[in-house]
């Protein structure tokens, strides 16, 4: 039976809000990115779109960090005997991740921001491994998780993989963007930047698809 106490209700509400902020915010990021691509705008206007994109992206990034402990807390409350230390560790990881995200944003274009992003990348790798292990725990019998929840854990691990690939494929964008800023708009500066952004975009669109699917799994809870 599903627990319906105040803690469960509060976590479920937080889970819904975080999902809305994550997916809704990403739609805003996508729209701003589309406008940045348009060479019909003045370069200064496009750079303002880019600044708004980065600010808007803080919503989804923050929601993702907090979704980890909220989701595991819900699992522990209702679906399986998840060890308490894992839930505690997830809250520590989520809050540290949130601090890294905002620390990098507030100190952008500094060596500190670069260091914080490297730590965040390592943390995401560790969390990816953790969710892969959680996915394997269901079929292996280590945890008594229903099939839909195991699938959801696997999809969440896939989201981490896609997000890591976004980070990796986005790395050439920074130097190419700086070249655009310093040299101005031309085919020589615009086309390589657009190609790099398009490669990143494939992973971004895939991540959006995963978010939609994982939301559907959580609502319909397919039995298998």
N, C-alpha and C positions, 0 to 999 in steps of 0.2 A: 504494500500500500504506500502511496506517495504521502510524504509528510506535508502537512498544510499549515504549519505553525508560522509565526511572524518572521522567523529567520528565513525559512524557505521562501515565503512570499516576497521578502525584501530582496533576496538574492535573485529570484526569478525576475522581479521588476528591473533590477540592475542589469541583468542579462539582456533583457529586451531593449532597454535604453542604450546599452553599449552597442548592441547589434545595429540599432537604428543610426546611431552616431557614426559607426564604422562604415556601413554601406552608404548611408546618405552623404556623409562627408566625402567619401571617395567619388561619388557622382559629381560633387562640386569640384574636386581636384581634376577630374577628367574634363569637365567643361572649360575650366580655366586653362588647362593644357592645350585644348583645342584652339582657344583664342591666341595663346602664345605662338602657335605655329603659323598664324596668318601674317604673311609679309605685307599685307595691305595696311596693317597698323604701323605707326611709327615705332621704332625700336624702343624708345623710352616707355611707351604705352605697353608694349609687350613685356618689358621687364617688370612693370608694375603688376601685370597679370601674374607673372612668375612669383613675385613676392607674396601676393594674395594666395597663390597656390600652396606655397610652403606653409603659410600661416594656417590655411584651411586644412592642410594635411595633418596638423597637430591633433585635430579631433580624432580621426581614424587611428593615428598612431597611439594616442592615449587610450582609446577604447580597446585596442588590441592588447596592450599591456595589461589592462585590468581584467580583460575577458579570461585570461589564464586562471587567476585565482578564483574568480567568481564561478567559472565553469566547473573547476575541480571541487569547489565547495558544494555545489549543487549535486555533483556525482556522489560525493561522500555522504551527503545527507539522505539521499533517496535511492541510489541505484546499486551501490556496492560498498563493501567494507574497505574503502580506501584508507590506508594508514594515515594517522593524524599528522605524522611528520611530513608527508608529501603535501598535504594541504597547507601546513605552516610554511614549508619551503616555497610553495607556489605563491603565497602572499608576499613573502620576502622578495622573490624573484620579480613579481609583478611591480612592486613598489620601487625596487631598484631600477627596473627597466623604465618605469615612468620618469624617474629622476634623470636617467641617462638621456632620454628623449628630449626632455625640456632643457636639460643642461646644455646639450649640443645646440639646440635651437637658440637659446639665449646668448650663447657664446659663439655664434656662427662665424666662420671664416677666421678662426683662431686655432692654434695648436691644441688647446684644450678640447675644443669641439671635435677635432679629428681623433683625439685619444678616446673621448667618450663614445664616439661612433664605432671605434674598433672594439671597445668593451661590449657595446650593445650587440655588435655582430657576433661576438663569441657567445654571448648569452643566448642569442637566438639559435645558434647551432646547438647549444646544450638543451634548450627547450624542444627543439626539433627531435633530438634523440629521445627525450623524455616522452613525448607524445607518440613516437613510434613504438617505444616500449609499452606504453599504456594500451596502444592498439593491439599489440601482440599478446598482452596479458589476458584479454578476453577469450580468444580461441584456445589459448594454451591452458586455460582453467585456473590461472593465478588469481583472477578476479571474476566474480560472478556478474558480468555485465551482459545486458541484453544485446542482441545483434545490432540494433539500430544505434546504440550508444557506442559500440565498438567501431561501427562505420563512421560515426560522427568524430570520434577521436582520430581515426585515420585521415579523414578529410581535413581536420585541423592541423595534423602533421603536414599534409600536402600544402596547406596555406603557408606554413612556415617555409617549406621548400621553395614555393613560388616567390615569396617575399625575399628570401635570400638571393634568388636568381635576379630579382628586380634590382637589389643592391649591387650585385656583381655586374649586370649589364648596364647599369646607370653610370658606372665609374668613368667611362670616356666622356660623358655628357658635360661634366664640370669643366675640363680643359677646353672643350669645343665651345662651350658657352662663353668662357672668358675670351676666347679668340674672337667670337662674334661681337662681344662688347668693345674690345680694343680696336678691332679692324673694321667694324661696321658690317652692315648687311650686304651680302653679295652671294652669288652661287657658291663661291669657294668657301665661305663661312657657314652658309645656311644648309647646304645639302648634306655635308658630313654630320652636322648636328641633327638634322631631321632623321637621317638613317639610324643614328645611335638611339634617338628617342623612340623610333619605330620598333627597334629590337626590344627595348624595355617595355614598350606598350603591349607586346604579345603576352608577356608574363603578367602584366597588370590586368588585362582583360581575362586571362585565365583565373587570376585570383578573384575577380568579381564573380565569375561563374561559380567558383568553389563556395563563395559566401552565400550565394543564392541556394545552391544545393544543400549546404549544411543547415541553412535555416529551414528548408523544407523537411529534411530528415528529423530535425528537432520537433517540428510541429506534427508531422504525420506518423512518426515512429514506426516505420515499416517492420513487419515481423518476418524474420527469416532465420 
